[in-house]
Amino acid sequence: MEEKAKKIYEEFIQTEAPKEVNIDHFTKAVTMKNLVEPSPSSFDMAQKRIFALMEKDSLPRFVRSEFYQELIK
């Protein structure tokens, strides 16, 4: 679990990660602290923040996009 958690952190959470997600510094710090002793809940805060951002920003923009509007015709 430790190896997988580290890989997820390095790919998505850490600053300048290849596929970095948009979360605040506090959430990144808490997530990094959680990785000292990884558990199934180590990424819970980050996941909640990402879902909230998607709900408030990404999804509404996608639904209004021309691409989506063409798909639902």
N, C-alpha and C positions, 0 to 999 in steps of 0.2 A: 504494500500500500504506500509506503514511504517513497518508493521510486516513481510510482505513477503520479502521486501528488506533486512531487517535485517537477515532473515533466509537464503537468498541467499548468503549474505556476509559471514555469519558464516560457511556455508557449503562449499563454493567454493573459497572465496577470502582471508579471514584472514589467517595469518601465522599459519601453522599447522592445517588448517581446514581438516575435514575428507576426502574431495574430492578436495583438493587445486589445483587450476590451476596455471600454470607456468607464472606469470606475474611479471614485475619489481616492485620495491618498490615505485617508483613514481606513477605508475598506481594504486597500492593499496591505496596509500595515497589520491589520487584524488577521488577514488571511496568511500573511507570512508568519506571524506569531503562531497561528494554528498548525503550521507545518512542522513545528518543533516536535510535536507528537501527533502525527496525522491520524484523523479519524474520519468516519463517513460524513461528519458534519463540518469538516474543515473549510469547505467552500460555500457553506450555506449563506453567509452574509453577502458574499460576492454574487452568488446566484440571485438572491433577492433584489439586490441593486440593479443587476442586469435586466431582470424581468421587469422591474419598475420602469427603467429607461425605455425598454422596448414598448411597454404599454403606453407610456406618455409621449414618446417621440417617434421611434422607428415605425411602429405599426400604423399610426395615423398618417404619417407621410407616405407610407407604401400604399395604403388604401386610397389616398387621394392621387396617387401617381397615374400618369397616362398609361403606363405599362399595365397596371392592375385593372384600370378601367377598360382597357381593350380585352383583357382576359375574361372579364365577367360578362361581356356582350354575348 
